Amino acid sequence: MKKIKNALVAQSGGPTVAINASLAGVIRGCLDSDEITTIYGARNGVEGLMDEKLVNLTEIFRDDGEALEMLKATPSMYLGSCRRKLKSMQGDSSEYDNIMEIFRKYHIQYFFYIGGNDSMDTVGKMSIYVKRHQLDVCVIGIPKTIDNDLVITDHTPGFGSAARYVAASVLEMAHDTNIYNTRSVLIAEIMGRDAGWLTASSVLARNDYSQAPHLIYLPEHPFSKEQFLEDLRAQFKVREHVVVAVSEGLRDAMGHYISAETSAVDAFGHAMLSGTGKCLEGLVAETFGCKVRSVEINVLQRCAAHMASAVDLEESFQLGLKGAAMALEGRTGEMAIVRRISDAPYQVVYESADVQQIANAEKKVPDEWINSDGNDVTEEMITYLKPLVQGQASVPMKDGLPYYLSLDADI
C-alpha cells in the first residue's frame, strides 16, 4: 500500500500583494506532483497549525485553475497570518511536540512556511527539531517581506510591488505640492525600521521633468536634525517646493530613534515608533514657518494590488514552485531564493539556501549605495531597483473595482 504523503502550507508576518502568488506556486507544485495526496493550509500561521485549524486546499483548487489565477493577484494573506515565534527548544519542546503530533495525524511530510525573518526563524527551529528526532518531514521556507531585508536572496517577494507603489505615490504627491505659489515641504514617511530599501525606492519617482524626492534619508545612515535643516536651506535656494522621503526608523548618531517617545515595544520586542514624519514636520514648521505636511505611506504600500509589479508576482509564484520542488527532492531546512545573473537584460535564477544562514540576519542597504552626505542614494541603487517594478499585473475586476479571492465570505 502506497504511503500517504501530504503537504501543509502556512503564511506569517506582515502582508504583501505578492505572498498569495507564492502560495499559488506552492499549491500548483503540490497539485502537479504524484507524490502528494492532499495539500492543507493552516489558518493564521503556526498558531492555527497548533490549534489544528486546517483547510483542504486540494479540494478548493484542484479543479479550479481560474481560482488559482485569482489567488496570484489577491493581496494580503489568503490563509491569514500571525506574529508568533516558536520558543526555544531548550527545556520545553511542547510546541514542537504538538506540531509533530498534528503532522503525524494528517500524514504531513512537506511543510512550507511563507514569511519574513521571524518566519524563517520558525523554519529553522522546526527543521532542527525534525533532524534531531529523525522525522520524515521536509521543512521549507518561502521568502516574503516588503522590507527586502532577508539576506542571501537578491530581493524578496512583495518588495517590488511596494517599491512601485511608493515611487508612484511620491511622484503624484510631488505634482500635488507644486501647484501653489507658496514655499512648502512635503515629508513622505515610508516603512523601514532598520533597512531603508523601501524608502530608497522613492528615487524611482524622478523623471525628466521632476527631481522629487529631493532628499532621501535611510536608517542605515545616522540622521542629524541640524544637518536636515541645512539640507532644506540648500534646497530652498534652488526650488520653492521640497519633497523629502524618510524611513520610519531614522536614528541619530547615538542610535536612538528620532521618533521613539516611549519605551513601549511590540510582540517581537521592536520599539514602538511615534511617527518620524510628524516629528520632522513640527521641526520644519518651527524653523522655516512655511507650509509643511507629512504623509505616512503605511498600509497601502503593502496591500495595493492594483499597483502590483508583474515581475514581482511572477517571481513570487516561481519561488513557490521552487519551494515545492525543493521539498519533493527531499531538501529540508532551506529557503527558496532569487539570484540575479544580469541587470540588462534583467535575468534571475531560483535556487535554495540554508535557512540557518538567513534567520535572524538582516540585509541593510550597502553604504556605497548611499551618498556621502546621507541624503540621497546612488546610481547603483537605481540600477538594482528598476527591474523589480516593471510590468502591470492583471487584476480581476468587477463593477469597476478590483475583485479578489477570499477564504472567508465576509471580510
VOGU-3710 file (C-alpha; in Angstrom, 3 decimals, decimal comma):
1> mkkiknalva> 0,000/0,000/0,000  1,388/3,363/-1,038  2,374/5,624/1,847  0,194/8,725/2,157  2,275/11,865/1,770  0,517/15,167/2,401  1,726/18,766/2,411  0,919/21,705/4,646  1,460/25,402/3,932  1,038/28,470/6,138
11> qsggptvain> 1,678/32,213/5,950  3,085/34,520/8,601  4,117/38,080/9,379  3,034/41,264/7,624  1,025/41,022/4,404  2,162/41,910/0,898  0,491/41,951/-2,504  2,665/39,016/-3,624  2,554/36,488/-0,782  -0,523/34,779/-2,250
21> aslagvirgc> 1,319/34,395/-5,554  3,912/32,348/-3,652  1,097/30,391/-2,028  -0,317/29,716/-5,504  3,105/28,471/-6,610  3,325/26,049/-3,690  -0,210/24,806/-4,373  0,490/24,399/-8,090  3,706/22,493/-7,419  1,974/20,172/-4,964
31> ldsdeittiy> -1,068/19,588/-7,177  1,199/18,648/-10,083  3,060/16,066/-8,019  2,102/12,402/-7,958  3,825/12,136/-4,572  1,406/14,409/-2,689  -2,115/13,245/-1,961  -3,509/16,345/-0,245  -2,234/19,836/0,457  -3,577/21,541/3,561
41> garngveglm> -3,409/25,180/4,572  -3,080/26,295/8,193  -5,118/29,341/9,129  -3,129/32,089/10,855  0,317/30,585/10,603  1,784/28,361/13,302  -0,931/29,495/15,718  -3,618/27,967/13,527  -1,423/24,938/12,953  -1,115/24,288/16,687
51> deklvnltei> -4,879/24,783/17,061  -5,418/22,335/14,188  -7,275/24,910/12,073  -6,580/23,366/8,689  -8,152/23,890/5,266  -8,112/21,333/2,452  -6,565/23,323/-0,406  -6,666/20,373/-2,780  -10,454/20,401/-2,653  -10,562/24,151/-3,298
61> frddgealem> -8,043/24,419/-6,144  -7,621/21,007/-7,778  -10,278/21,545/-10,450  -10,355/25,348/-10,466  -7,495/26,899/-12,407  -9,313/30,238/-12,514  -9,373/30,400/-8,717  -5,629/29,739/-8,576  -5,034/32,593/-11,047  -7,191/34,881/-8,891
71> lkatpsmylg> -5,180/33,835/-5,843  -1,975/35,016/-7,547  -3,432/38,527/-7,897  -5,045/38,706/-4,444  -3,333/40,897/-1,810  -2,658/40,084/1,837  -2,813/36,511/3,168  -5,450/34,125/1,870  -4,801/31,814/4,824  -4,426/34,561/7,402
81> scrrklksmq> -1,337/35,377/9,430  0,148/35,544/12,905  3,098/37,190/14,607  4,431/34,390/16,727  7,918/32,988/17,084  8,253/29,491/18,441  10,000/29,169/21,778  13,485/27,804/22,118  13,507/24,027/22,343  15,796/24,110/25,383
91> gdsseydnim> 13,851/22,961/28,393  10,447/22,896/26,705  9,727/21,274/23,376  5,957/21,116/23,871  5,157/23,421/20,945  7,194/21,283/18,570  5,809/18,049/20,030  2,298/19,372/19,430  3,072/20,353/15,839  4,655/17,000/15,024
101> eifrkyhiqy> 1,685/15,160/16,511  -0,580/17,087/14,129  1,812/16,257/11,278  1,506/12,572/12,102  -2,270/12,804/12,340  -2,564/14,348/8,857  0,356/12,435/7,288  2,276/15,670/6,651  5,634/15,055/5,014  6,145/18,507/3,474
111> ffyiggndsm> 5,742/21,773/5,379  6,048/25,191/3,724  6,166/28,459/5,675  5,858/31,696/3,722  7,120/34,776/5,535  9,936/37,082/6,529  12,731/36,995/9,055  10,753/35,774/12,061  9,061/33,152/9,881  12,440/31,871/8,731
121> dtvgkmsiyv> 13,392/31,603/12,400  10,414/29,253/12,783  11,508/27,251/9,726  14,993/26,967/11,191  13,795/25,800/14,594  11,343/23,281/13,152  13,964/21,837/10,804  16,372/21,368/13,731  13,660/19,558/15,700  12,870/17,313/12,738
131> krhqldvcvi> 16,542/16,393/12,242  17,132/15,716/15,937  14,178/13,371/16,088  14,928/11,831/12,664  11,427/12,565/11,418  10,474/12,139/7,785  9,337/15,751/7,256  10,773/18,349/4,872  10,566/21,925/6,195  10,906/24,648/3,541
141> gipktidndl> 10,875/28,452/3,779  9,412/30,704/1,086  10,549/34,353/1,424  8,237/37,319/1,816  8,665/40,881/3,059  8,192/44,348/1,629  11,214/45,425/3,705  13,557/43,444/1,400  15,789/42,664/4,372  16,326/38,907/4,021
151> vitdhtpgfg> 19,950/38,029/3,352  21,369/35,858/0,538  18,352/36,281/-1,767  18,753/39,187/-4,210  15,366/40,568/-3,196  12,153/39,392/-1,589  8,641/38,836/-2,951  6,403/41,791/-2,156  9,187/44,347/-2,229  8,974/45,163/-5,942
161> saaryvaasv> 5,253/45,920/-5,779  5,605/48,003/-2,620  8,513/49,878/-4,215  6,364/50,573/-7,260  3,578/51,940/-5,079  5,975/54,138/-3,091  7,598/55,618/-6,194  4,268/56,287/-7,905  2,843/57,878/-4,746  5,837/60,179/-4,290
171> lemahdtniy> 5,624/61,233/-7,950  1,919/62,022/-7,607  2,405/63,890/-4,330  5,127/65,955/-5,972  2,576/67,066/-8,562  0,181/67,982/-5,754  2,708/70,110/-3,852  3,800/72,043/-6,930  0,507/73,820/-7,696  0,734/76,662/-5,153
181> ntrsvliaei> 2,923/79,734/-5,295  3,952/79,180/-1,692  7,113/77,698/-0,242  6,398/74,200/1,025  7,889/70,943/2,292  6,259/67,550/1,907  7,672/64,702/4,005  6,779/61,149/2,953  7,360/58,673/5,767  7,898/55,168/4,414
191> mgrdagwlta> 8,084/51,786/6,157  11,563/50,626/7,097  12,513/50,296/10,737  16,076/49,095/10,246  16,534/48,710/6,475  15,857/51,541/4,051  15,120/49,651/0,834  11,547/50,882/0,525  12,456/54,496/1,196  15,278/54,214/-1,309
201> ssvlarndys> 12,766/53,076/-3,925  11,225/56,559/-3,852  14,155/57,580/-6,083  12,326/55,911/-8,982  9,804/58,764/-8,862  12,366/61,019/-10,535  11,937/61,591/-14,249  12,875/64,066/-16,958  10,694/66,861/-15,536  10,761/66,169/-11,779
211> qaphliylpe> 13,639/65,525/-9,398  11,391/64,746/-6,445  12,138/63,379/-3,941  14,845/65,965/-3,484  16,139/64,432/-0,254  16,158/60,767/0,831  17,096/59,592/4,332  17,616/55,939/5,269  18,062/54,323/8,707  21,455/52,913/7,683
221> hpfskeqfle> 22,967/56,419/7,898  22,953/58,449/11,158  20,378/61,235/10,980  21,118/64,751/12,216  18,234/67,183/12,627  20,654/70,080/12,288  22,036/68,737/9,002  18,492/68,032/7,809  17,624/71,712/8,271  20,791/72,714/6,426
231> dlraqfkvre> 19,843/70,370/3,581  16,453/72,064/3,350  18,040/75,518/3,303  20,199/74,415/0,382  17,138/73,093/-1,458  15,206/76,324/-0,904  17,946/78,188/-2,755  17,012/76,368/-5,963  13,287/75,498/-5,551  10,182/76,546/-3,681
241> hvvvavsegl> 8,749/73,071/-3,107  10,811/70,344/-1,470  9,769/66,701/-1,304  11,538/64,546/1,273  11,421/60,751/1,682  12,284/59,391/5,134  12,335/55,929/6,680  10,243/55,398/9,793  13,324/54,075/11,594  15,664/57,077/11,325
251> rdamghyisa> 18,198/57,143/14,143  20,610/59,756/15,442  24,358/59,253/15,829  23,759/57,574/19,200  21,470/55,000/17,603  18,281/56,413/19,131  15,131/56,517/17,017  14,276/60,158/16,437  10,578/59,365/16,860  10,649/56,904/19,798
261> etsavdafgh> 8,987/58,779/22,627  8,290/55,818/24,931  9,888/52,543/25,933  6,912/50,540/24,604  7,707/47,565/22,368  5,677/45,275/20,114  5,244/41,498/20,288  8,754/40,919/18,930  10,457/43,470/21,184  10,712/46,162/18,496
271> amlsgtgkcl> 10,428/49,783/19,663  7,025/51,387/19,078  7,680/54,489/16,978  5,503/57,591/17,224  5,945/58,993/13,730  9,142/60,188/12,091  7,258/62,305/9,570  5,275/64,139/12,251  8,427/64,707/14,271  10,151/66,333/11,302
281> eglvaetfgc> 7,015/68,211/10,267  7,000/70,070/13,581  10,721/70,803/13,277  10,337/72,253/9,774  7,299/74,360/10,708  9,076/75,807/13,736  12,281/76,547/11,818  11,008/77,839/8,477  7,414/78,842/9,163  6,436/77,519/5,744
291> kvrsveinvl> 3,666/75,192/4,656  4,691/71,662/5,629  2,861/68,374/5,502  3,872/64,855/6,448  2,273/61,819/4,823  2,714/58,336/6,241  2,698/55,786/3,435  1,571/52,944/5,626  -0,766/50,023/4,951  -1,381/50,936/1,309
301> qrcaahmasa> 2,175/50,159/0,237  1,717/46,538/1,244  -1,840/45,886/0,013  -2,303/47,963/-3,162  -2,580/45,039/-5,567  -3,852/47,315/-8,340  -0,287/48,730/-8,409  1,463/45,351/-8,232  4,573/44,752/-10,299  4,092/41,946/-12,817
311> vdleesfqlg> 7,736/40,971/-12,288  7,127/40,712/-8,554  4,073/38,480/-8,880  5,715/36,147/-11,391  8,874/35,785/-9,325  6,793/35,155/-6,191  4,897/32,383/-7,992  8,144/30,860/-9,240  9,611/30,866/-5,724  6,550/28,935/-4,539
321> lkgaamaleg> 7,098/26,413/-7,311  10,784/26,226/-6,406  9,933/25,566/-2,761  7,631/22,699/-3,750  10,359/21,233/-5,968  12,927/21,505/-3,166  10,678/19,576/-0,785  9,988/16,877/-3,329  13,751/16,496/-3,784  13,985/15,715/-0,073
331> rtgemaivrr> 15,544/19,023/0,938  14,780/20,463/4,359  15,814/23,467/6,439  16,246/25,561/3,306  14,669/28,668/1,799  13,978/29,324/-1,873  15,962/32,320/-3,117  16,369/34,590/-6,144  19,828/35,059/-7,634  20,247/37,859/-10,162
341> isdapyqvvy> 22,544/36,983/-13,028  22,059/40,084/-15,186  20,774/43,667/-14,876  20,386/44,345/-18,587  18,631/42,326/-19,712  17,244/41,518/-16,291  17,576/37,798/-15,571  17,321/35,690/-12,414  17,529/32,052/-11,406  15,804/30,335/-8,484
351> esadvqqian> 17,975/28,452/-6,018  17,997/27,374/-2,376  19,964/28,362/0,722  20,389/27,097/4,269  17,718/28,863/6,335  20,069/28,951/9,338  22,161/31,484/7,397  19,078/33,621/6,795  17,025/33,533/10,007  17,729/36,428/12,405
361> aekkvpdewi> 20,091/38,116/9,950  19,247/41,372/8,218  20,223/42,821/4,854  20,870/46,542/5,019  21,333/48,996/2,171  25,080/48,951/1,327  26,958/52,073/2,435  28,211/52,582/-1,104  24,612/52,882/-2,344  24,045/55,920/-0,085
371> nsdgndvtee> 25,672/59,220/-0,987  28,374/60,670/1,258  26,013/63,296/2,717  23,495/60,647/3,718  20,628/62,450/1,974  20,314/60,520/-1,299  21,055/57,188/-2,986  23,408/56,365/-5,837  23,020/55,112/-9,398  23,811/51,572/-8,225
381> mitylkplvq> 20,588/51,647/-6,213  18,586/52,797/-9,223  20,070/50,015/-11,369  19,141/47,484/-8,705  15,579/48,768/-8,271  14,359/49,426/-11,798  13,789/45,841/-12,986  11,747/44,973/-9,890  8,902/47,417/-10,546  8,283/46,556/-14,182
391> gqasvpmkdg> 5,027/45,409/-15,733  1,384/45,981/-14,879  -0,121/42,962/-13,171  -3,513/41,735/-14,356  -6,070/42,360/-11,606  -9,547/40,775/-11,758  -12,238/43,478/-11,903  -15,924/43,580/-11,037  -18,189/46,634/-11,212  -15,206/48,849/-11,891
401> lpyylsldad> -13,197/47,726/-8,838  -10,636/45,010/-8,076  -12,213/41,688/-7,174  -10,134/39,260/-5,163  -10,274/35,769/-3,739  -11,237/35,290/-0,096  -11,241/32,189/2,068  -13,860/33,866/4,230  -17,102/35,090/2,697  -17,171/38,314/4,716
411> i> -14,034/40,396/5,350
//
